[in-house]
Amino acid sequence: MTALAAVVLACAGAIAGALGPSVIARLPEPKEPAEGKVRYRDIASTPRLASWLAGAGAATGAIAGVGIGWNPALWPWLYVIPLGVVLSYIDLRTRLLPSRLIVPSYFVVAALVGIAAAFDGRTDLLVRAAVGWLVVGGLYFIPWLIYPKGVGYGDVRLSGILGLALGCVGWQPMLVGAWLGFLLGGLSGLLLRPFTGLKMNAHGPAMVVGAVSGVVFGVPLVNALQR
């Protein structure tokens, strides 16, 4: 059944290629765009973008499916995987995570968490999802309060969505996924800043990679540390 979960999430992730370019093209530009920001419609017209997004979404979904397995926790990831791939690409190109995509996604993910809880038949999943939202969201909200130039508020918004999805899977995936995303984002910024000169790093891709790594390696990593 693990293989089936991988196939299902791979198909869901591939939707990023089918819908991603048109979604990006319809995004409104910020009222005060950063200097040199690439326009969304120009990003959407990138050659072979649909193929790249579909491939990245399918690969990301398959990996996440292996870690999650065939259980109700899959439900929110059916949406989080394509959303994460599209947002990661936008963030890499613009250093922005558009609220037009993230804010409505909270309602979608919350509804999918509710469906997952209904299939699970217990309240544990809802409790973990709520704690994941608070813990992972807080992990980014506090640094944003302290140094908003280092962490954007779009990162804070995205962290809550990832926290909900990670919490559905389990405590270990939630904790490991949150910390890996935060660590990867910080390290990539430190390593790339001398070459790019950018003060604001694109945390979105690191957050998504960290979350997927959490669902795959969270349980074995925590178990190995406890031995």
Secondary structure, DSSP 8 states (H G I E B T S, - for coil): -HHHHHHHHHHHHHHHHHHHHHHHHT----SS--TT---HHHHHT-TTHHHHHHHHHHHHHHHHHHHH-SSTTHHHHHHHHHHHHHHHHHHHHHS---HHHHHHHHHHHHHHHHHHHHHHTSSHHHHHHHHHHHHHHHHHHHHHHH-TTTS-HHHHHHHHHHHHHHHHH-HHHHHHHHHHHHHHHHHHHHHHHHHH--SS--HHHHHHHHHHHHHHHHHHHHHHHH-
